[in-house]
Each structure stands twice: as C-alpha cells, then as structure tokens.
Amino acid sequence: MASRFTELVVDCHDPERLAAFWCAVLDFTVIDRSEGKVEIGSWEPTAEEVRARQMPPTLMFIRVSEGKAVKNRLHLDVSPIDRSTDDEVARLLGLGATTADVGQGPDRSWVVMADPEGNEFDVVRTLAPSDDSTGPEAR
C-alpha cells in the first residue's frame, strides 16, 4: 500500500481570508475550521474513501507568525472551466489576486498571479468548451 496525497497546507497570516479567497477561486467549501486553521475542499474526506482511491486533496490554511520571504517553491495551477483565461484573470483580480512577476518573461501561455498574501499561482489554459472543433482555446 502507498500513502495518499490528502492535504496541501499553506502557511499564512489570515487563514479565514485565504480560505474565502480560494473557496471563491475553486468553488470549494469550508469543511473544517478550528483556532488558526481552516480546511477547504470539493468534498469532505472520510478515511474509508481515502483508503479506497486517490481523491482530490483539500487545502488547509494555517496561521503562522512569519511572513513570506521568497518565491514559492510549490504553487497551484488553475484552469478556468467556463470562460477564457483572460476572463478568469479578470475575475481573480476582482477577488483580490494580483499579477506577479517571478521572472517568467513575456513569451508564456499562462498568467502568474498571487493570492491576497502573495502566494504565487498560475492561471493556465482554459478548459471551457470552444465554438470550433479544435478543442479548448489556448487563451
């Protein structure tokens, strides 16, 4: 038997604020909260389901006192499912994200953004159905 990837933990100053932001981005719900910790997900895991098969991990935001110091070594990529990449970037800016420069250069097919506490993430190709038969649009 192997281990399962069950949670991705994000250290932050304000777990409630980041949980609310990421719930809006990913259409997740809060599945657990306690002092200084909020867990969100697309499902509420049980030990039986986790043992049976790999399921999507949850995101857990935990309060820490220190601030973010350098570029993330791990980040999330998100793909819009019902709009273009540009339209999703605009929606995320409205939720409190910012665009970020991590040295990615101008020739890229993704947009680097940061959540309200500066954690980088990428908005990559859209998965929205396109009007033509070539599949999802690149932007």
Secondary structure, DSSP 8 states (H G I E B T S, - for coil): ------EEEEEES-HHHHHHHHHHHHT-EEEEEETTEEEEESS---HHHHHHS----EEEEEE-SS---S--SS-EEE--SSS-HHHHHHHHHHHT-EE--SS--S--SSEEEE-TT--EEEE----S--SSTT-S---
